[in-house]
Amino acid sequence: GRGFAFRRKQKIERQYRRLLRKGRKVQSQQDDQFTDTYPEHLKHLYLAEEEMLKKLKKQRHRKPEDSVLSEEKLNKAEDTCTFSYRSVVTQGKFKKKTSNQKAKEEYEKIKAERARKKEEAEKRRQQREEAQRLYKQKKMEAYKILSKKTKKGQPNLNLQVEFLLQKIQQNT
């Protein structure tokens, strides 16, 4: 009964009690720390927020059956509280990004940049095709006018002169 296992058990119990004592000391120091350093004109606000946080912590340790109701109460309580525990946690979470999140953001940026470049290239291609179509259409009309022949197969100079006149009038 007084062998290795017994001594080991006693050692673990001592360590556990020491941890409990340290925990109590830290808790009492924290309580004193917060209440002492409040400015007098804002003390009532800080104390009210502290009470709200204590209520929230108590509500979180309830039975799972009340989880739906307690979640609604938590949300309402946090809405009324100007400084909630959850907002601190979420702000802390999003301040430092993991390497995976950074890589995802970088990937999304590159993907968006590629999509934008692709769109611009598509617009330029469509504009170029439209310009080519208009150019070919004008060329075709000019070719039709200039290639018309008389009944004897001679070029129709009357149409050619009209075409040149229109061209000169458009330029001036």
C-alpha positions as CSV (number, residue, x, y, z in Angstrom):
1,G,0.0,0.0,0.0
2,R,3.0,2.3,0.4
3,G,4.8,1.4,-2.8
4,F,5.4,3.2,-6.1
5,A,1.8,3.5,-7.2
6,F,0.7,5.1,-3.8
7,R,3.5,7.7,-3.9
8,R,2.6,8.5,-7.5
9,K,-1.0,8.9,-6.6
10,Q,-0.1,11.3,-3.7
11,K,2.1,13.4,-6.0
12,I,-0.7,13.8,-8.6
13,E,-3.1,14.8,-5.9
14,R,-0.7,17.5,-4.6
15,Q,-0.2,18.8,-8.1
16,Y,-4.0,19.0,-8.6
17,R,-4.5,20.8,-5.3
18,R,-1.7,23.3,-6.2
19,L,-3.4,24.0,-9.5
20,L,-6.7,24.6,-7.8
21,R,-5.1,27.0,-5.4
22,K,-3.4,28.9,-8.2
23,G,-6.7,29.0,-10.1
24,R,-8.4,30.6,-7.2
25,K,-5.7,33.2,-6.7
26,V,-5.8,34.1,-10.4
27,Q,-9.5,34.5,-10.4
28,S,-9.6,36.7,-7.3
29,Q,-6.8,38.9,-8.8
30,Q,-8.7,39.3,-12.1
31,D,-11.9,40.3,-10.3
32,D,-9.9,42.9,-8.2
33,Q,-8.0,44.1,-11.2
34,F,-11.1,45.0,-13.2
35,T,-13.1,46.6,-10.5
36,D,-10.2,48.8,-9.3
37,T,-9.1,50.2,-12.6
38,Y,-12.5,51.4,-13.8
39,P,-12.8,55.2,-14.2
40,E,-15.4,56.5,-11.7
41,H,-17.7,58.1,-14.3
42,L,-17.8,54.8,-16.4
43,K,-17.7,52.3,-13.5
44,H,-21.5,51.5,-13.7
45,L,-21.2,50.6,-17.4
46,Y,-18.3,48.3,-16.9
47,L,-19.9,46.6,-14.0
48,A,-23.1,46.1,-15.9
49,E,-21.2,44.6,-18.8
50,E,-19.3,42.3,-16.4
51,E,-22.6,41.0,-15.0
52,M,-24.0,40.4,-18.5
53,L,-20.9,38.3,-19.3
54,K,-21.3,36.3,-16.1
55,K,-24.9,35.6,-17.0
56,L,-23.9,34.5,-20.5
57,K,-21.3,32.2,-19.1
58,K,-23.9,30.6,-16.7
59,Q,-26.4,30.2,-19.6
60,R,-23.8,28.4,-21.7
61,H,-23.4,25.7,-19.1
62,R,-27.0,24.7,-19.2
63,K,-28.5,21.4,-20.4
64,P,-28.6,20.6,-24.1
65,E,-32.4,20.5,-24.0
66,D,-32.5,24.2,-23.4
67,S,-30.0,24.9,-26.2
68,V,-32.5,26.4,-28.6
69,L,-34.0,28.7,-26.0
70,S,-30.6,29.6,-24.5
71,E,-29.1,30.5,-27.9
72,E,-32.0,32.9,-28.5
73,K,-31.4,34.4,-25.0
74,L,-27.7,34.6,-25.7
75,N,-28.3,36.5,-28.9
76,K,-30.7,38.9,-27.3
77,A,-28.4,39.4,-24.3
78,E,-25.5,40.1,-26.6
79,D,-27.5,42.6,-28.6
80,T,-28.3,44.6,-25.5
81,C,-24.7,44.4,-24.2
82,T,-22.5,47.0,-25.8
83,F,-19.4,44.9,-25.6
84,S,-20.0,41.1,-26.0
85,Y,-17.7,38.2,-25.5
86,R,-18.4,36.8,-29.0
87,S,-17.5,40.0,-30.8
88,V,-14.1,39.9,-29.1
89,V,-13.6,36.3,-30.1
90,T,-14.6,36.8,-33.7
91,Q,-12.5,39.9,-34.0
92,G,-9.5,38.0,-32.7
93,K,-10.2,35.1,-35.1
94,F,-10.2,37.3,-38.2
95,K,-7.2,39.5,-37.3
96,K,-4.6,36.8,-38.0
97,K,-5.1,34.8,-41.1
98,T,-3.8,31.4,-41.6
99,S,-1.5,30.5,-44.5
100,N,-4.4,28.6,-46.0
101,Q,-6.7,31.7,-45.9
102,K,-3.9,33.8,-47.3
103,A,-3.4,31.3,-50.1
104,K,-7.1,31.2,-50.8
105,E,-7.3,35.0,-51.0
106,E,-4.3,35.2,-53.3
107,Y,-5.9,32.5,-55.5
108,E,-9.2,34.5,-55.6
109,K,-7.3,37.7,-56.5
110,I,-5.4,35.9,-59.3
111,K,-8.6,34.3,-60.5
112,A,-10.5,37.6,-60.6
113,E,-7.6,39.3,-62.4
114,R,-7.6,36.5,-65.0
115,A,-11.3,36.8,-65.5
116,R,-11.0,40.6,-65.9
117,K,-8.2,40.2,-68.5
118,K,-10.3,37.6,-70.3
119,E,-13.3,39.9,-70.5
120,E,-11.1,42.8,-71.8
121,A,-9.6,40.5,-74.4
122,E,-13.1,39.4,-75.5
123,K,-14.3,43.0,-75.8
124,R,-11.2,43.9,-77.9
125,R,-11.8,40.9,-80.1
126,Q,-15.5,41.8,-80.6
127,Q,-14.6,45.4,-81.4
128,R,-11.9,44.3,-83.9
129,E,-14.4,41.8,-85.6
130,E,-17.0,44.6,-85.8
131,A,-14.5,47.0,-87.3
132,Q,-13.4,44.3,-89.8
133,R,-17.1,43.6,-90.8
134,L,-17.8,47.3,-91.4
135,Y,-14.6,47.6,-93.4
136,K,-15.5,44.6,-95.6
137,Q,-19.0,45.9,-96.1
138,K,-17.8,49.3,-97.3
139,K,-15.2,47.6,-99.6
140,M,-17.9,45.4,-101.0
141,E,-20.2,48.3,-101.8
142,A,-17.3,50.2,-103.4
143,Y,-16.4,47.1,-105.4
144,K,-20.0,46.7,-106.6
145,I,-20.2,50.3,-107.7
146,L,-16.8,50.4,-109.4
147,S,-17.1,47.0,-111.1
148,K,-20.5,47.8,-112.8
149,K,-20.3,47.5,-116.6
150,T,-22.4,48.9,-119.4
151,K,-24.4,46.6,-121.8
152,K,-21.3,46.5,-124.0
153,G,-19.0,45.5,-121.1
154,Q,-17.3,48.8,-120.7
155,P,-16.8,50.2,-117.1
156,N,-19.6,52.6,-116.0
157,L,-17.7,55.8,-115.6
158,N,-20.8,57.7,-114.5
159,L,-21.1,55.6,-111.3
160,Q,-17.4,55.8,-110.7
161,V,-17.4,59.6,-110.9
162,E,-20.4,59.7,-108.5
163,F,-18.6,57.4,-106.1
164,L,-15.5,59.6,-106.1
165,L,-17.7,62.7,-105.6
166,Q,-19.3,61.1,-102.5
167,K,-15.9,60.1,-101.2
168,I,-14.6,63.7,-101.6
169,Q,-17.7,65.1,-100.0
170,Q,-17.4,62.8,-97.0
171,N,-13.7,63.8,-96.4
172,T,-14.5,67.5,-96.4
